[in-house]
Amino acid sequence: MKIGIVGYQGSGRSTLFEWLTGVAPNPAHHHETQIATAAIVDPRVAELCQIYQPKKITHAHLEIVDTPGLSRSHEGSAAKLAKIREAGCLVLVVAAFDGSDAAADMVRFDEDLLLADLDVVTGRIERLRDQIKKPRPNREELDKELALLEPLLATLESGRPLHQEELSVEQARAIRSFQLFSEKPRLIVVNVADDDADTDRFAAHAPPGVELAAVSLNLQLGLAKMPDDEREEFCREMGLRPMDREALIRRIMNASEQMLFFTAGEKEVRTWLIRKGGTAVEAAGGIHTDLAHGFIRAEVMTVADLMRLGSEREVKAHNLMRKEHKEYVIQDGDVLFIQHNS
């Protein structure tokens, strides 16, 4: 899952990038996108390891992309945003210190997204209109696509993002390859001052349906770099509470509608990402394409049942190991054993 970090210059994007990934951005490449991974360390992995004592542990991860800072004048924003069109979720960082106006930046960023999407949709419509002027065997298809896109262009021109609209199946299919920003899920991270305790005031300024987290990124990065004992003593003396990095990662997962399932055995305990609503055969394909092609069924139990009963044998004895077909909808915390034709 690719997560794009975006924000205006000086907002704290690169600080968030380093806090999530542990990788300091290279200042020599501050005009380029920088990429690293953030492991998703779920506490249920430790519980599974108590049961299986595996030789190997593998955590799922998010691919984090740090983009060059945007200009508040909108200049060059479309080109910079184009570098993360493939991101499945956007994390917007806005500054709320030293006189910064976080609320205004949220509004301005929505405008940047709309302008970038307008460029894409307008460009496609102009090409379609040019093509329709000439005799073509696919004229009917071009007319249909144009009829689907023109109402969406009107929506964007009115200042409404597409995620607030009820798109038809045909409209969604027509723009799928465009990777439009106003369709993507988002999380807003408000970068507050170290001593700013009144973080609730920002929630009212978030766009409808967009979750918001207020964090002092410089403080949290500094705390993360301290040895555990020094961090605990420092926080105790200063009356600080370090924010759990994993808590923010879970909020990113929630915003992007992702969840975890598990595979487990003596060789390896492993976590896997899957979209909410994903099926057993999709989970199998995420593990390996051969498992999806030869899928027979999935044996499924939950981490909670396994920990409560203490072993796979007891889970089966209590009839809590279920046999599910390919359309079974995966639940967060499922442990899967895929049966397949080789």
N, C-alpha and C positions, 0 to 999 in steps of 0.2 A: 504494500500500500504506500503510495507516494503522497507525502504531505508537503505542501508549498508554504513556506513562511514568507509573508509579504509585509511591507510597511514603509512608511516615509523615512527619509534619511534622519538618523539620530533617534529612532523610535525604540531601539533595543532588539531588533531582529536577530542580529548576530550573537547577542548575549543569550537569547532564547535558544538559538541553534546550538551553541556550545553547552548550555545547561542540559539540553535534552540528549545530545549525542556524546558529550565529553570531548568533542573535537573542536579546537579553536580555529575559526576561519582564518585563512591566509590573507593578511592585509594587502599583499601584492596583487591579489586577484579580487579586490573588492568590487570591481565592475562586472564580475562574472558570477554565475550561479555556482554554489558550492554544495556538495552532497555528502551526507554521512548517514549512518543508521542509528536508530535508538531502539535498544532491546526492550521488549515488554516483559518485565519481570513480575509475573503473577504469583501471589503467595500460594496458590493451589499447587504449583509445581513442587514446592517443598513438601507438601502433604503427599503428593504422589510418590516422591522419592523415598519417603518413609516406608511406603508399601513395597516398591519395586527394587529399591537400591540399584538404580541403573548405572551402567558404565559411562553413559553420556547424557548430558542435559542440553537441550537446544531450545532457546527462546525464540518466539516470533519477534519480528521487528518491523518498525516503520522506517521507510526511506524518507529522510528529511532533506528538503531542498531549500537553501537560503538564497533568496534573490537579491540583486542589487537594490539599494534604497530608491524608492520612487520620489519624484518631485511633486510638491504640493501644487505646482502650477499645471500639473497634468502633462508637462512636456516629457516626451519619451516614455510615458507610462505604458502605452499599449505594447511597445516593443519589449520592454522588460517583463511585462506580465505574460507575453507570448511564450516565454521560456518555461512557464509552469502550467501550460494548458493541459498537460497530461496528468497533473496532480488530481488525486481523488478528493482532496479536502484542502481548503485554504485556512491558514492560521494568520489572522491579521494582528500585528503588534502596533498598538498606539501608545504614545507617550502621555503621561499625566503628571509631569513634574516640570519645574523650572519655567512655569508660565505656559506650558503646552496646553492646547485645547483638544482633549481626547474626543469630546462629543463632535466637534467640527471635523476632526479627522475621520471619524466613522462615516459621516455623511459624505465627505470628500472621496473616501475610498469607494463607496457605493457608486459614485459618479465615474470613477476610474474604471470600475468593472463594466458599467453600462456602456461607456465610450468604447472600451476594447471589444465588447460584444457587438456593438453597432458597426464597428469597422468590418468584422467578419461577416455579419448577416447582410449588410449593405453591399459588400463586395460580391457575395454570392448572388444576390438579387440582380445586380448590374450585369454580371456575366450571363445569368439566365435570360435577361431581357435582350441582350445582344444575340444570344444563340437562337432565341425564338424568332428573331427577324428573318432568319435564313431558313430555307427548306431543310428539314431534318427528319429522319425516320423515327426518332424518339421525341418528336414534338409534343405528343400527348403527355409523356412523362415529365418533360420540362415544364409544361403548363401546370401540371399537378403540383410539382415542387414549388413553383412560384406562388401558387394559390395558398400553399401551406405556410410559406415563409412571410408573406406580406403582412398578415395579422401579427406575427411575432415581431416584425420590424416596428409596427405601430405601437406595440406594447413597450418595447425598449425606448422608442422615441418619446413616449409619455413619461418616462422615468421610472417605470415599474420593472423590477427584476423578474426573470422568468420563473424563478422558484415560487413566486407568489401566484402563478397562473396555473389553471387546470389545463394541461396540454393533452391533446388527443394522442392516441397511440401513433397515428401517422405523423403528427407534428414532432413528437419525441424521436421517432425514427429518422425524420428528415434532418434533424440538427444533431444527431448523436455524434457524428464525426467532427462537429465543430468544436466540441469541448468548451462550451460557453461557460464563462465564469459565473454569471448570474444564476446558473443552474446548480452550481457546486455547493455542497455543504460547507459551512464556515464555523470557526470558533474565533472569538475576539479575545486577545490577551491585552489587558490594560496594564502597562508598565508604570507602576506607581513609585513614589519616593519611599525610602526606607522607613520613614516614620509615619506614613499615611495609613491610618487605621480605618478611615471612612471609605471603604471600597464599595459599599452597596449603592452609592449615589450614581455609579456609572451604568447600572443595569437598565435604567429607563431610556438610555440613549442607544441601546443596541437595536439593530433592525429587527423586525418581527421574525420570530422563529430562530434567531441566532443566539447561541449561548455565549456567555461572557465570563472570563476569569480575571481577577485583579491580582497581580503579582509584582513584587519588587524584584526584578530580574537580576540586577547587580548584586543585591543582598543574597538571593538564593544561590547564584553562581559562586559567590564568595564562600558561603557556608558549605556548598557541595565540595569545594576544594580542600576544606579543612579535614584533618584526621577526626575520626568519630569522637574520641574523648575530648579533643579541643573544641569541637563544634558543640557538644553537649554543655560543656562548661561555659562557653561564650554565650550561648543562648540563655542559659540559666541566669548568668550575671546581667545580661542586657534585657531580660524579659521577652525574648524573641521566640517565635515558634517556626522552625523551618518548614517550608511547604514540601510535601512529598512529591518528588518528581513523577512518581508513578501515578499519583492522583491526576496530574495534568495530562499525562499520556492517556489515562482512561477517559478523560473528558474529550480529548482529541478523537479517540476511538468512538465514543458515543456520538460526537458531532458527525463523524463520517459513517455512522451506522455499521460499525465493525464489532465483532465479538470474537471470543476464543473458544476453540475446542481442543481436545488433547488426544494424543496417541501415547500409549504407555506399555512398557515391558522391561525386562531385565537389561536389554541392550540400550534402550533409550527412552527417556521421557521427553516429550516435545509438545510445544504449543503451536497452534496454527490459527491464522486469521481467516475469518469468513464474514461475508456481509450478513447482516441480520435478515432473516428470511431465506438464507441459503439452504440448499438441500443436501442430502447425504451424498448424492452422486457428484455434486459440486465440491463437497469436502474431499471426496475421494480423488477428484481431479486435481485439487490443490496439493494433495500429497504426491501424486504421480499420475500422469495422464493415462498410463496403462491400467491403473485401478479404476478409473472412470469407464474406460472402454470395456473392461471385462467385469464390471460391477455385477455382483449377485445380490448381496444384501450387506447391511451393516449391523454388527452387534454393538449395542449402545448401553452404557450405564452412566451415572453421574458421579462426579468427584465427591459430592456430598454423601451419596449412598456408600461409596467405596470407603470413605473415611469413617463413616458411622459404623460400618460392619467389619472393616479391617482387612478384607481380602476379596479377590475376585470370586473365590469359591463361595464365600458367604453371600455375596451379591447374587450369584446364580442360585444358591439354595433358597433365597428369599424371592426368587422369580423377578428380580429387578434388572436382570440383563435382558434387554429387549432385542428382538430381531426386527429390523426396520427395512423398508423398501427404498428405492432410489429417490422417491419424492418426499421422504421424511424431512421435515424442517428442523435443522440443527438448532439446539438450544445452547446458550452460553454455559460452559462447564460440562458439556457432554464429553465422555471418553469413548472413542470410536475404535472398533476393530473391523476392518473392511475385508469381506470375503469376495473373491473375484476369480475369474478364469484367467489362467496365465497364458 
